[in-house]
C-alpha cells in the first residue's frame, strides 16, 4: 500500500442544456498516508464520486494533480482498486473466479490466483462460498466478495464509492465492522465516499467534509478510530452535529477549517 496525494484538483464540464461550463470540483487537496483510512462526506451533487472517479482514472482532471506513491495518475491502473455501490460481480463466474479475476488479468497462473483468492476469502469469512455464484449470496455477502476482489489484486489504494448504501441498516453495520476488521489486519490505504455522517465518523480516522456544489474542502477533521460502542457517547453526538452544521449551515462556518 502507498500514499495518495490530491493537489488542487479541479473538474469542469460543458453543460449542453445551459450552454456553459460547470465546475463540479474546485481546488480540492488531500493527502492520505500509507495505511490510513479517510472518509469523504458531502451533500448530493457535491462531487464526491467525481473525485473518486478522477483518482481511479475513469475521468480526466481539468486541473491539479493526483499521485499514488509519488507517481502521477494518468488513467486507470491496477495500483487502484475500486469497490462500487453496486456489487458489480460477474454473475457467470463463481465467487472464487470473481475474486481471482484481477490476478488473472495480470497473467497470474490459475493455481496461484486460486490460492490468492482463497486466502482473501478466508480473511472475509467467505471460504464456504468459494464455489457458489453471486445470485446464491445475500447482498451483504456479495459486497464482501466485491471488497476482497479489489484487495486480491494487491492495489496500492482502495477506493470505495458508497459501497454499503444499498444494504439494510443491520447488514450495513455488520459490513462496516467487517471492513474495519480487514483493514486492521491488512492496513490498506482507503478513500471511502459516503452520504452518511455517522458512517463517515465510524469508518474513517479522518473525515473530509465537502461543500455543496461545486465540491470544495469545507473541513478536514481528525476523528480517530471510533467504534459502534461510541455511538452513545456525547463526543460522538457533538462531532455529528459539527459535521451537520458544516454540511447544511455553511454560512455560519468559516470558509475552510482544519481541525483535530
Phi and psi in degrees as a GROMACS rama.xvg file:
@    title "Ramachandran Plot"
@    xaxis  label "Phi"
@    yaxis  label "Psi"
@TYPE xy
-134.102  174.442  UNK-2
-79.4632  160.716  UNK-3
-124.593  126.57  UNK-4
-122.194  124.764  UNK-5
-117.243  122.716  UNK-6
-124.941  117.747  UNK-7
49.3309  46.3187  UNK-8
-71.4045  134.356  UNK-9
-131.12  146.925  UNK-10
-145.855  118.73  UNK-11
-123.11  153.92  UNK-12
-145.851  162.319  UNK-13
-91.4346  125.995  UNK-14
-94.0476  107.147  UNK-15
-66.77  -23.198  UNK-16
-77.0712  -40.5009  UNK-17
-86.2701  -19.5956  UNK-18
72.5576  22.7482  UNK-19
-137.732  167.147  UNK-20
-81.0893  143.149  UNK-21
-121.403  134.454  UNK-22
-94.0274  117.974  UNK-23
-92.2426  -39.2795  UNK-24
-133.599  134.208  UNK-25
-132.219  115.302  UNK-26
53.2037  51.2378  UNK-27
-93.4171  126.373  UNK-28
-127.824  139.817  UNK-29
-161.997  137.711  UNK-30
-120.643  124.83  UNK-31
-110.838  118.177  UNK-32
-70.8528  159.496  UNK-33
-55.9711  126.003  UNK-34
80.6611  10.1988  UNK-35
-95.837  151.402  UNK-36
-116.388  110.038  UNK-37
-119.691  131.126  UNK-38
-105.756  150.71  UNK-39
-122.777  126.57  UNK-40
-128.274  146.34  UNK-41
-175.441  164.177  UNK-42
-68.4267  164.212  UNK-43
-57.7039  137.724  UNK-44
82.9723  8.17266  UNK-45
-86.837  -6.67638  UNK-46
102.104  12.8327  UNK-47
-58.2266  -53.0372  UNK-48
-68.1618  -33.2614  UNK-49
-60.5141  -43.2379  UNK-50
-61.1518  -47.6518  UNK-51
-61.1549  -40.7178  UNK-52
-67.9604  -30.1693  UNK-53
-71.5791  -39.7324  UNK-54
-63.7344  -39.013  UNK-55
-68.9159  -19.1146  UNK-56
90.324  7.63773  UNK-57
-77.5106  -27.5586  UNK-58
-121.404  138.853  UNK-59
-74.2513  148.557  UNK-60
-84.8748  149.32  UNK-61
-86.9245  -35.097  UNK-62
-158.025  161.542  UNK-63
88.7854  -167.704  UNK-64
-149.739  148.343  UNK-65
-125.678  130.097  UNK-66
-130.292  137.534  UNK-67
-116.829  116.911  UNK-68
59.1933  31.3801  UNK-69
87.105  -6.97686  UNK-70
-101.227  133.031  UNK-71
-67.143  138.446  UNK-72
-83.5275  123.645  UNK-73
-117.14  -8.3611  UNK-74
174.23  -173.571  UNK-75
-61.3234  151.674  UNK-76
-163.966  157.94  UNK-77
-69.1071  -11.7952  UNK-78
-74.3658  -8.23789  UNK-79
-126.359  120.044  UNK-80
-99.0354  142.344  UNK-81
-123.054  132.885  UNK-82
-116.565  119.144  UNK-83
-92.5824  169.761  UNK-84
-65.3316  -43.4607  UNK-85
-76.2833  153.707  UNK-86
-67.624  -32.6923  UNK-87
54.2816  34.9492  UNK-88
-91.9206  154.361  UNK-89
-79.5365  113.2  UNK-90
-67.1293  -22.7545  UNK-91
-87.5831  -3.35475  UNK-92
-106.836  148.181  UNK-93
-68.0878  166.703  UNK-94
-57.1286  -43.1948  UNK-95
-58.4804  -45.3045  UNK-96
-73.2925  -30.5341  UNK-97
-62.6237  -46.5036  UNK-98
-68.808  -32.1132  UNK-99
-85.0242  3.61199  UNK-100
-64.5578  -43.816  UNK-101
-59.6154  -52.7213  UNK-102
-56.9106  -35.3991  UNK-103
-61.3865  -43.3147  UNK-104
-65.7974  -22.0338  UNK-105
-89.4463  3.1278  UNK-106
87.1628  15.2341  UNK-107
-73.5676  132.868  UNK-108
-63.5465  151.355  UNK-109
-56.5587  -44.9042  UNK-110
-57.7429  -40.2694  UNK-111
-73.2684  -41.0208  UNK-112
-69.6214  -31.5596  UNK-113
-65.746  -38.7144  UNK-114
-63.0186  -44.8075  UNK-115
-61.5181  -47.2918  UNK-116
-61.6204  -43.4203  UNK-117
-66.1377  -34.8286  UNK-118
-62.6218  -45.205  UNK-119
-73.6006  -35.1512  UNK-120
-62.5719  -37.3259  UNK-121
-64.4413  -40.7709  UNK-122
-60.4426  -33.6444  UNK-123
-93.3899  5.96335  UNK-124
69.0054  32.6853  UNK-125
-119.092  17.0499  UNK-126
-56.4264  -36.8928  UNK-127
-67.5815  -16.9649  UNK-128
-100.188  6.44523  UNK-129
-56.6182  -38.1388  UNK-130
-96.5749  4.4928  UNK-131
-84.4548  167.915  UNK-132
-105.834  155.825  UNK-133
-52.1453  -38.3606  UNK-134
-70.2619  -5.83332  UNK-135
-95.3118  1.75108  UNK-136
-111.786  155.453  UNK-137
-72.2109  167.423  UNK-138
-59.3449  -41.9041  UNK-139
-64.0304  -41.2037  UNK-140
-66.6228  -39.2594  UNK-141
-61.8153  -39.4844  UNK-142
-72.0819  -32.6615  UNK-143
-61.6495  -39.7953  UNK-144
-62.7342  -40.756  UNK-145
-60.5677  -39.0061  UNK-146
-67.2026  -49.1927  UNK-147
-71.8072  -26.0969  UNK-148
-62.6293  -41.5462  UNK-149
-66.5995  -40.3565  UNK-150
-70.9477  -31.2633  UNK-151
-65.1105  -19.6926  UNK-152
-85.5033  4.23019  UNK-153
54.9576  54.7551  UNK-154
-74.7451  157.945  UNK-155
-77.4062  -30.8957  UNK-156
-137.267  136.277  UNK-157
-103.141  124.382  UNK-158
-108.371  126.555  UNK-159
-126.797  117.681  UNK-160
-104.766  91.4289  UNK-161
44.8914  54.3987  UNK-162
-67.7836  -19.7038  UNK-163
-109.213  8.32748  UNK-164
-63.8424  -30.316  UNK-165
-86.7546  -1.03762  UNK-166
-92.6457  154.294  UNK-167
-68.6433  164.623  UNK-168
-58.7995  -43.3481  UNK-169
-68.1747  -42.9835  UNK-170
-66.2437  -37.8323  UNK-171
-60.6204  -44.8324  UNK-172
-63.2512  -41.6149  UNK-173
-62.7234  -40.7349  UNK-174
-66.1941  -38.4428  UNK-175
-59.7788  -46.0279  UNK-176
-64.7983  -40.5023  UNK-177
-69.2038  -37.9878  UNK-178
-62.6625  -44.4371  UNK-179
-65.5639  -33.2667  UNK-180
-64.3418  -42.4186  UNK-181
-63.5914  -43.7589  UNK-182
-62.6331  -38.2373  UNK-183
-64.7333  -31.7106  UNK-184
-78.7545  -40.0246  UNK-185
-106.982  -21.167  UNK-186
52.4824  51.9774  UNK-187
-80.8722  155.748  UNK-188
-82.7556  127.556  UNK-189
-129.831  134.974  UNK-190
-115.21  114.241  UNK-191
-118.034  117.176  UNK-192
-97.2138  134.393  UNK-193
-150.719  155.41  UNK-194
-90.0766  -16.4982  UNK-195
-91.1527  122.785  UNK-196
-63.0022  -45.0986  UNK-197
-59.6266  -45.6583  UNK-198
-64.8434  -40.034  UNK-199
-58.0501  -40.8243  UNK-200
-73.1182  -42.6225  UNK-201
-67.391  -36.2892  UNK-202
-85.1833  -44.1625  UNK-203
-95.8346  151.079  UNK-204
-82.8032  -21.805  UNK-205
-132.665  148.875  UNK-206
-122.172  124.889  UNK-207
-98.7293  120.412  UNK-208
-102.018  123.996  UNK-209
-101.473  149.363  UNK-210
-79.3637  165.358  UNK-211
-60.3824  167.761  UNK-212
-47.4347  131.092  UNK-213
-77.968  152.053  UNK-214
-65.9817  120.125  UNK-215
-133.386  159.896  UNK-216
-73.9756  114.742  UNK-217
-88.0537  -40.5155  UNK-218
-161.458  154.791  UNK-219
-130.112  110.424  UNK-220
-114.23  128.152  UNK-221
-89.2044  106.51  UNK-222
-104.823  -8.47294  UNK-223
71.9525  -175.879  UNK-224
-92.7744  106.107  UNK-225
-99.3802  137.597  UNK-226
-109.583  167.396  UNK-227
-54.5909  -29.2699  UNK-228
-67.2288  -14.3306  UNK-229
-90.8648  -2.34529  UNK-230
-59.3566  -32.7905  UNK-231
-89.5016  0.507683  UNK-232
-77.5922  143.105  UNK-233
-57.3011  -33.4436  UNK-234
-64.9769  -35.0957  UNK-235
-67.7446  -44.3687  UNK-236
-61.9169  -40.1516  UNK-237
-65.511  -40.2514  UNK-238
-67.0931  -41.1292  UNK-239
-60.0259  -43.8917  UNK-240
-65.3792  -37.205  UNK-241
-63.0511  -44.8057  UNK-242
-67.7485  -38.601  UNK-243
-58.6376  -43.4214  UNK-244
-63.1529  -41.2761  UNK-245
-63.3024  -34.7407  UNK-246
-78.9059  -38.8232  UNK-247
-118.625  -5.38763  UNK-248
-131.055  51.2457  UNK-249
-56.7076  -35.0655  UNK-250
-65.663  -16.3099  UNK-251
-92.7811  -4.39464  UNK-252
-115.715  159.398  UNK-253
-65.3206  161.063  UNK-254
-61.262  -35.3333  UNK-255
-148.744  138.492  UNK-256
-136.08  125.543  UNK-257
-113.761  117.042  UNK-258
-134.389  158.643  UNK-259
